[in-house]
């Protein structure tokens, strides 16, 4: 239940076969369930279909595997009281399941409680999270729209907002709870999609990313990511001893961040995240280079949406607010 009920709840059913319409029917007219004419297999296409039914001045987007904090709508409404705000980026909290989601929780804390706060003060949020974002409806329809030419529509939306000079507000208290991949194949597919979409949007919005503004930092992130990925994979072959020393130092830094992340998120389990996280660093490095070669060098654009396998998670009460 929301402290400030949504005026309208629209659920887009992309021709599901799991009994979704029957489940939603239990809620009566509290939820507007719309069904696409055919299965699009693509989140942005389903969102585009649902947009035609939106009647409010502002709209929030989230995913079917995501829960919203009871004060989410209240926080979003308050944020849009500022006339300069065109969109709001919320805070994504990873629901606990196993070691993979523990690593993702650690990643989210560092990314949102450190990097995104800095981006907020620089007035350049790098990406609006698909599971917790809100927009002024008229601006979205006029300036953002859907192109369906990248696999990460949330990043595409963000670039378009910056291209038109609109302000994105980051609200750490507008919280959503999402289920992250709990198996390694699903994790790899998600990271491959994220990285592929990142390269696609960098090419698509290169004029924005190259501007002498905080946007330039986004370009540098990709350059730094490539250099780090090549080094971390090549060093063990070129100089194993030096590579071991580098990883030992990196492990100390990650461990210190894990202590901070566990404290700020009130999740002691994050203290254990550095061990598996260091293994995933190599997986991520390989995927980053792989997607660079595929999307930038070979120009083999990925447009398929990989649906992860969801694991039932006991959820009897609202998780603690991070």
N, C-alpha and C positions, 0 to 999 in steps of 0.2 A: 504494500500500500504506500502511496505517495502522500507526503504531507501537503503537497499542492497537486491535486489530481490533474492528470493530463486532460485537456479539452477533447482530444481525439486520439485514439490509438488505432493505427492501421497496421495490419499484419499482411504481408505479401506472401501468398502461397504460390511458389513457383512450380505448380503442378506436382506437388508431393504425393507420395504413395503410402505414407505411414499413418494415415488417419488424422492428419493435422486438422482438417475442417471439422471433424466430429469433436475433437478436443476443444477447439475454439468455440464451437456452438454452445458449449456449457456456459460461456460468459455472456450470452445474449447480445444485447446491443451495446455493451460496454466496449467491445472490440469490433472494428470494421475489418472483416476478412475479405480480401480481394484476391482473385486467382488469375494468374497470367493465362492468356489464350493457349500458350504452349510452353513447355519447359525451356527456359532460356539457358539454364546451366551456368548463369553468370550473375553475380551479385548486382553489378551496376545496372543490368537490364531489368532485373526485378525491382530495384529501387526506382528506376525511371518510370516503370509502370505504376508503382505506388504513389509517385509524386503527383499524378493527376488527380488523386483523391484528397490531397492535403488542402485544408481550408484555412488553417491558422496563419498568423503573421510570422511565427517562428516554428521551426520543426527540429526535432531531435532524431538522430539515426542510431540504431543499435542492431545487434544480431540476435538470432533465435537462440543461440547458446549463451546468452548474456543476461545477467540480472542487474537491475538498477537499484542503487541505494535509495532508501525512502525519501531522501531530501534532494534527489537528482533534479526533478522538475522545478522545485523551489529555487535551487541554485541557478539553474539555467534562466529562469524568469528574471531573477535578480540581475544576472549578468547583462541581459539585453535591455535593462533600464538605461544603460549607457548608450546613447544614440550612435556613437562612433564604432561600436562593436558589430561586426558583420557575421562573425562565427565564434563559437566557443569550443575549445578542446577540453574534454574531460580527462579524468584520471582512470586508468585501467588497472584493476586489481586481479591478479591471477589466482584462481581457485586452486587450492592444494589437491594434489593427486599422487605424484611420485617425484622421482629425482629430476625429470625433465621440466615439470611445472615449477619445481623449486628453483631451477636455474632461470627459468623465465621470470619468476617473481623477483629474483635478484636483478635481472636485466631491466625489468620495469622500474624498480626503485631507483637505480642509477640513472636510467633514461628520463624519468619523470620528476624525481625529487632533486635532481642536479642539473642535467642538461636542459630539460624543458623549462625549468624556472629561469635559467640563464637566457634561453631563447625568448621567453616572455618579456624580460626586461630589455632585450635587444629589439623587441617588436618584430620578431621573425620566427614564429613557430614553424618547425620543419615539416610536421605532418599532423593532420587532424586524425585521431584514432577512429577507425570505422565503427568500433563498439561503443564510442562515447563522444559524439559530436553533435553540435546544433548549429543551425543556420537561420538567417532571415530569409523567409521563403521567397519573397519577391526578388531579392538579390541573387539567390540561387538560380531561379528560373531564368533570369536575364543574363547573368555573367558566367555561371558555372556550367550548367547543363551536363549532359552525358555524351561522351564521344565513343566509349566502348573500345578505345584503341590502346588501352593499357590494362594490365592485370591488377593494378592497385589504384582503384578509383579514388580512395581517400587522399592519396598523395597528389593525384591529378587535381582534385578539388583545391588542395592547399596551394599548389602552384598558381592556379587561376586566380585565387583570392589575392595573392601577393602581386601578380601581374597587373591587377586592377587597383592596387593600392589600398585594399581593405584591411581592417584591423581584425586580428584573431586574438581572442582573449583565452588565457589558460586558467582554468578553475580547478584547483587540486581537490576541492570538496565535491565536485560533480563526479561522483564515483560510479563506475560500473564494474561488475564482477564477471569475468569471462573464463570459459573453459579453454585452456591452451592444449595443444597436442600432447598426448600422453604416451605415444609410441615413437620410436626413432624414425621410422619411415614417414609418419605424418609430420614430424618435426622438420625433416629434410624437405618434404614437399612444401611446407609453409615457408621455410626460409628461402627456398628456391623461388617461390612466388614473390616474396618480399623483395629479394635482390633483383629479380628480373624486372619487376615493376619499378624499382628504383632506377635502373638503367634506362628503361623505356621513358620514364618521365623526365629524366635528365636530358635525353635526346630531344624529347618533344618540347621542353621548356628551356632549352639551352640559353636563350636570350635573357631569360629571367635569372637563371643561375649564374650567369657570367657578369651580371651587373655589379658595379663597385659598391656593394651594400652588404648587410649581413647575409644576403643570399649567396654571396661568394663563398661563405664558409661551407655551404652545402656542397659546392663543387670540390672544395678542399677535402671534405670528408670522404668523398669517393676516391680521390687521389691517394689520400692517406690509407684508406682501406685496402686499395690495391697493393701499395707498397708493403703494408703490414702482412697481408695475406701471402705475397710472394716470399717475403723474408721468413715467415714462420714455417713455411713448407720447404724452403730451400736450405735453410741453415742446418737442419739435422743431417743433410746429405753433405754439405760443404764443410762444415766444422761441427761435429757432434758435441764436443766439449763446450764450445762457446754457446751453442744452442741450449745446452743444459743450464748453463749459467744464466742466460737470458730468461729462460722459463722459470728458473728459481726466483729471480728478481720479480718477474711478472706475477708469480704466485703470491709473493709477499704483498704486492700492491692490491691484488684481487682480494686477498684475505682481509686486508684493512678495510677495503670498501664493503666487504661482506659484514664485518662487525658493525659498521655504520648503518648499512641497510637493514640488518636485523634489529637494530635499536630503533631506527626511525619508523619502521613498518610494524614493529611489535611482533615480529615473526622470528623467534629464536632459531627455527630450522634453517634459515638462510645462512647461518654460520657454517653449515655443511656444504653450501653451494659451490665454493671454489674447487672442490675436488672434481665433480663431474663437469663443472663449467670449463675447466682447463682442457678437458677432452673435447668439448663442443667447440672450442676455439679453432681446432684443426678442421672440424667438419665445416664450420662457418667459412673459414678461409678458403677451403676447396670450392664451396658453393659460390662464394663471391667471385672467384676467378672464373669458374665455369660459366656463370651467368654473364660475366663481362665478355667472354669470348663469344658466347652464343648471341647476346643481344647487341653488342657494339661492333664486334669484328665481323661475325658472320651474318648479322642482321636477321637472325631467325627468331622472329618475335613470338613469345609465348603468350597465348591468349586463353588457355584452358584453365578452368578453376578446379583445384583439387579439393575435394570434400574430405575432411579428416574424420577418422573414426572417433566417436565420442564415448567416453567412459562414464557410467553412472556415478555421480558423486553425491554422497549423503549431504543433505543441505537442510537442516532442521531449523536453523535460525540465521539471521543476518550476520555475516562475518564482521569482525571488528573493523572499524574505520581505520585505514592506515594513516 
